[in-house]
Amino acid sequence: MKWSLKITRILGIDVFLHWTFIVLIGGVFIAGLRSLINGSGGLQGFWFIFLLFVFVLLHELGHALVGRRFGVKTNHITLLPIGGVASMEHIPEKPMQELQIALAGPFVNLCLAIFFLLILVISGKLPTWDELFSPGANANLANSLFSANFLLFAFNLIPAFPMDGGRVLRALLAMKFDRYKATNIAVRIGQLLAIGLICISFFTNFWWMFIGLFIYLGAGAESNYEVARSTLSKYKVNDATMHHFHVLKTTDTINDALKMLLDGQEKEFLVAENEEIVGTLSRDELLAGLSRFGNEASLEEVYNPSVVNFEAHMPLDEAFDKLNDSESDLGPVLDKGKLIGVLSRENITEILVIENSVPKKKSWI
Ligand SMILES: [Zn+2]
């Protein structure tokens, strides 16, 4: 994943740290060092961020482990200060399963919040109601940890993409409507909610405006993606596969590839060595190679060595995710181990364009 640093691997899942978390940890670390130097001993902030990181990780592991129960593999987890992203191979067909996966993360934070509340009660340090939910700078650590988990729980349940609440809402709607329609309704509800929060912020607290804007912007990107995914889930890889294709060899020259580019419809090619696909070559990579090495250089110098294979009967939404996670714009399509064609990002986009041009029945969304 871009802009992220791999930090560990837990239960077979790679865990990445997003740069915003790294900046936050850096900032708090410097503040902690400063307070150490000043002798105020305020390392509580450092522990707080460290534990926040653990809570977000546990939240994501909650999603991943419940997903695993339903046979959904989690490729990796990326941690952000406000939550994380567990990148799953596919979303289960059954809405009930999606509902349980979406609820698992917030449920972890709810359990942790109850745990820290119990510590406060047992230690006799239960603060006032207001202090409990918005602890000041001098609050004890258990209080801060309670409110952090409660916030993570409540924030993630806001019923808008990209929050878990958006998925909960979609899963509930999908029990009544088909997945595409359920996604669309959930997206609209999320956007309305965000606009509502922005309006409310003028009369109450302006923090609601930040949250509203965050949801609106986040929902935009995520909902495009969700709509694209639910559109593609109706297709198999084979439907978007180019069955007429050429394979270049690593020993071919840039000139050979240019000829093929000008001669046909293909803009991207598979590259083989000894009958085996070893990489891909896009038009941009070819042109970059041309200006760097000239047209007599061999493709060995310019091809992209990352290869992702696709099974012809794989759902297209899964392939879309796999391609998005890869460094390449295309990959070979296999049927029972035999190469039958090429799947490219461009062809997937083509399907989305065609689908969006088909008139839909009018409805309130
Ligand atoms: Zn979550």
Residues whose N, C-alpha, C, O or C-beta is under 5 A from the ligand:
A	BS01	ZN	G105 D164
